[in-house]
Structure formats: structure tokens, C-alpha cells
Amino acid sequence: MKTAVLYGASLRWRMLELRRYAFDTLSGVVSIYGFFVVIFFGARIFGGDRPGFGDTLEGVVVSYAVWALTMLALGSLTFELTQEAQQGTLEQLGMSPFGLAPVLVARALTSIVVYFGIWVALFVVMMATTGRWLNVDVVSTLPLVVVTVLGVLGLGFLLGGLAVVFKRIQQALQVWQILVIGLVVVPPDEVVVVKYLPLAWGTHLLRRVMVDDASIFDLSAGDLLFLVANSAFYFVGGIFVFKRFERAARERGLLGHY
Amino acid sequence: MSAVGGGPIVSVEHLTKVYRSRRRGETRAVDDVSFDVAPGEIVGLLGPNGAGKTTTIKCLCTLVTPTSGRMVIDGVDAVASPRAGIAKLAAVLEGNRNIYWRLTARENLEYFAALQGIARGTVTKLINDLIERFGLGEQRDAEARTLSRGMQQKLAVACAFVKQTPILLLDEPTLGLDVEISLELRGMLRSMAADAGRTILLSSHDMDVVQDVCERVIIINNGRIVTSDRIDNLLELFRVRAYRFAVQGKLGDDQQRVLSDAFDGIEIMQDGHLSTIDVELTDGARLYELIDLLRRGDNMIEWIDRRDPDLEEVFLRILRGEIRR
């Protein structure tokens, strides 16, 4: 029951923050869209009318959409953690009887729910802009998106842990943004090692559903289990590492200091 | 107000916090600190910058892990079970920075209650009450960033009260506030502590705040407790020893030298036709010795008064080691 209170409050907190920082929210969405337009039409100009390039363009839409959701979800974790430390509210979160990590997990998961709504709207606009209507079978796409993003959140917690101890991690975040592009673009069936990294396998399965018109039931149990195991590994691992960093921060008196 | 078996609600035993860094080596921020706080008591934690007040409070809040020692909070060993310990207390550590500036006063109160696991629906009456008591009624739906510094500070304290914990830790709750708001906040703390039976541990540089709000004071310096006593007792200790004499006319240089030789720390101020002498006497009998010396110098004593020291003076003297408790 108490956990439900925390999740309810986190959802409400996220909605209020988005509303109160409406300009920031809107400019974030507009810049994601603007960047997408540049990439998509740039790819079309350079790709020309080569046979099969249409599928690549649809792949670009899916990859970019996954990247956008990832950035929204990650931003809510890492940037905000730094911001909370600067504001002085991180200490208050750290004093919750739920524990800092569970409070942040609640924030992150409820953020995904909210950002998923924004993402769906953005995705529809992207498809309308490009004229490429992909297979948006909710039963197939929703679970794949959620499980894929959970794995990324694990890495978000890893970065969050770094932010708690080292405070300024902007450079690492920029590198991470570029790495995420690699993870959604490089096909894991061609570069096998990528399959074991977060995000890549989920994006690959999403491409199969959305571009190749497959249903989730067409995917093999092995492929789905691998995605679940991969995401669970990164999610749980990320939280574990975050807790280690949190412990170090409490021992060194760094929690909340900026 | 709650405590186990009528004992202290907060019990700190041999608390030590050592920070180690390659550059600065070892820093002993808190060194073997032990104290108890009784249920319903308001205790002030005083000390100069870097004395270890904030580290002590942050250890109690579980934000800093102690190197060694034991902290029992309302019957819970907070070192062994930090989460259970933190459920027993709320804290304001960064004043007006402890709230979300884009949320309204009401939304802040609701969110901080939820962080304690208290549902919005069950806390509406308390929130309304806190909003009224802290004078936030007109600003209840205004974003915190639009409130004055004093209002934000009051909101931060209200957010601590909304958690309904038996213990409240306040680190510099009146820092940066003007006198009027500071006085208002002090009154609120006293009344809230009395009405809700909360135990408060308060750290402040402002002696007036501590003297006004607290019953007992723990003075800490270089990470160690220098004294722990009721404020009344500390003030009384100095009151019985400190005297002020008003003497007609100016004292000659020779007479000033005689007095200075006879009484350590005597202060003589000459002002027009009146000289004021401040002196502290460790032995009451020496009062007559001083009167004799003045009489021999043909100085007419206008009046003698026991000088009332304030907490600031007591604090400084204790830190200087002029008195040990």
C-alpha cells in the first residue's frame, strides 16, 4: 500500500514538473523532432532511390524513435539527479524510509509511463512527416518497448550513481548519448557482440515487428527470453551498482553535496 | 512523542566520523560524541563552523554513515537499520533549498508526505492545518519559487512536520531570515513542538534562536562535546559570578592598574562622569575586596548589579575554555 502511495506521488510529481517546465518539455520534444527530420531527409537525399533503401528509412524511424524514448527516460534519471543534488532535495529523497534507490526507481518507471504518452504522439508525427506508416500493433510493440527501456534504465542508474559520487558527469553523458545511437543503429545479427549490450536486441526486435510487420507471437521464445534476460540483467545490475555508489556517497558524506 | 520504556528518544553513544582523503589525510569530523535527548525535549546543537554539528545531524539522518558508534532513535538502532531509523525522524538541512520550487506549497507538502508513505487522502486535514499555522494560506497554490525566502523556509519546516515523525532535526532553520520572520518561525517551532509533542534537535549559529527555542544546549567543538546542560543552568552559572559596578567620576591610571592586578579579566569603561566596571568573581567574598579598593580610591559607587550574560557570551567562554562543565 505504501509503495502504491510512492508510485502515485511519483507519477503526479512527474506530470506537475512537465507542466510547470512546459517550455523545457516542449523544446525538448521539438528538438528531438527537428533532429529526426534532419536525419531522415538527409538519409533520403544521400540514399536516393537505391533498391531496398525504403526499408532502411523505416528502420531509421524505428531506431530514432527508440533512441528518443531512451533519451527522455535517461534524462529524467541522470540530469535530474544532478539537479536534485544542486537544489538540495536529493538529501530529502535519501531520507525517505523507502530508500533512495526505490524512490528513484518509482520516479523512473512512472516517468516512462508519462514519456511513453509523449513518445507515441511524437512517433505518430514522425510517421506522418515521413509518410511511412509502420506497423504499430500495440500488443506487440508495447511490451517490447517497455522491456527494452528497462534495460537502458539500468545504465541510467549506473550513470546516476556516478553523478551522486562525482557530481559533474556531463562529459560521460555526452559519450553515452553517442553510444546509445550506436546501440540502436548497429544490427545485432551482423555484429554479434552488440546483442549482449542493452537496447540493441530490443530495437532489433522492434524493427522486425514495426518494419517487417511481424507480430510478437511470430518472434521466437528464445529471442524474447534473451531480451527479457538482457534487460533484467542491466536493470538489476544498474540498481546494484547505484546502491554501491550511494553507499560510498553516504560513507564519504557526499549525498546531496554539490 | 514516543520513547521506549520512558528512556531517551535519541541516544547517541561514542559517535565518530572520520573522513579519509588522499590529499587531506584523515579528518575527524565527529569524535566520540555521546548524548541523549528526552522525548518532547528541544535541544540546541551549538558550535563554530566545522565543529561537527552538521555531520552529527547528518549521521542521525543516515545521510552520513558513522565510522563507529551507536545511534538509537526511538528504540531503533539506526546504524544497523538505517531505513527503520530514518522513518522516525524528519529533517530540514538546507532550509529553503529542501523544497521543490516548481511545486506549490500544497503539492510540496503532499509529495513529502508520500515520501514517508503517507497517502494524500489521509493527510489533507494535517496539510490544511500546517498551511494555516505556518501562515501559508494565501500562498497555498503559489509555486514555491514565487514565495519569499522566509515563506520558503517556513514551507520547508512544514514539509518536515507533515511526515509526522516523533523527531525533527533542523539545521540552521533561521539562516538568512530577517528578524521578524525568524521570531515568527521560532514561535511556530515552540508551539508545534508543544502541541504535537515532537522532539527537536536544532543546530544554529544564532544564539538568540537557540536561547529562545531550546531548553538544553549541547556545545560541540572540534568534533567533541564541550558541554551539555540546560540553558538556564549555563546562564545562571555566569549570572552569579558576573557583576557590573557604576562608579562616579573617572578612575585614575594607578587605580585602574591596581584593579587590573587584583582582578583578572576586569573591564573598565570610562564614560563622562561615570565609570563602568565589569568583573567576574569566582569567589563571592572578593566582592567586598573590590568594594574596599574602590572606597580607598574615594570612588563613590552609584550602583552594583549582577550582569546577565547571554548565551552567546556563555558559548564563547566555554569555547575559550574559561569554564568547563
Interface residues (C-beta under 8 A of the other chain):
Chain A: M1 K2 V5 L6 G8 A9 S10 R12 W13 L16 E17 R20 Y21 Q87 G88 T89 E91 Q92 L93 G94 M95 S96 P97 F98 G99 V103 R247 R250 E251 R252 G253 L255 G256
Chain B: K17 Y19 A29 T55 K58 C61 T62 L63 V64 T65 R83 A84 I86 A87 A90 A91 L93 E94 R97 N98 I99 Y100 W101 R102 L103 E107 E110 Y111 F112 A114 L115 Q116 G117 I118 A119 R120 E143 C159
